C-alpha cells in the first residue's frame, strides 16, 4: 500500500529519471478527486489514445468527453518522447477492472487474465496515455517507448516497486486492447533493466554525502558507496553537482 506521491514528488521523480516533461497549466489540481478515492496506489497503467497528433491528443486527454470527463490520465506520452502532464489525482483512465489482477499487482506476481470488472482502478493506478491509433500499424518510435520505460521506472523507483507493478489497460479490464503494438512483457523487461541501474541525484544546498546516503539509501553509513561509485577522492560536494546513487 502506498500513499500517492505529491505532484511535486512525481515531477521530481520523472526528471530524475531523465524524462522530458512539458507541464500544462493547472495539471497539479486537475482531477476527479471530488467523485471518488485517489489512493492508496499500487501500480502504473499504460494506454494508447486511439488519436493522432500531440496537441489534439493532449487536449482530449485533458478535457475528456461529455460522457467521460477529463482528465483521462496523468500524462500523455507523445511520439517524440515528451511527456505532457495534464492532471494529477484521480483520473478517468482505468475504469473498473479485475480485483484478482490488482491483488497480483500488489503482490508483484504474474497476472491472471482479467475476467471481471469488480474493482475501481482510477483510485489505484497512475495512468499514462500514449499517442497511437492502436490499429497495430501506427508505429511506436524508440523515443516514445523509451519515455514509457522511464516514466514507469521513475514511479516504481519512488515507491520501491518492481516492473510487475506496471500493467497495460488490456491486462486490467476485460475487452480492452490497449496498448497495442508492443508487448507489456517486453516493456516490463526494459523497466526491470532500468530499475537495476543506479539513480542520479542533484546535490542541494546543505547536503552532505552522509545526509544523501541517509535519505536515498536509508543509511548514512553507506556514504562511502556513493563516494566509490562516483570516483571521488574526498567528501567535498557542491550544490548542482550530479551524483550517481547506488541501488538501494
Ligand atoms: Zn486504455
Boltz pocket constraint, residues with backbone or C-beta under 6 A from the ligand:
constraints:
  - pocket:
      binder: B
      contacts: [[A, 46], [A, 47], [A, 48], [A, 93], [A, 169], [A, 176], [A, 178]]
      max_distance: 6.0
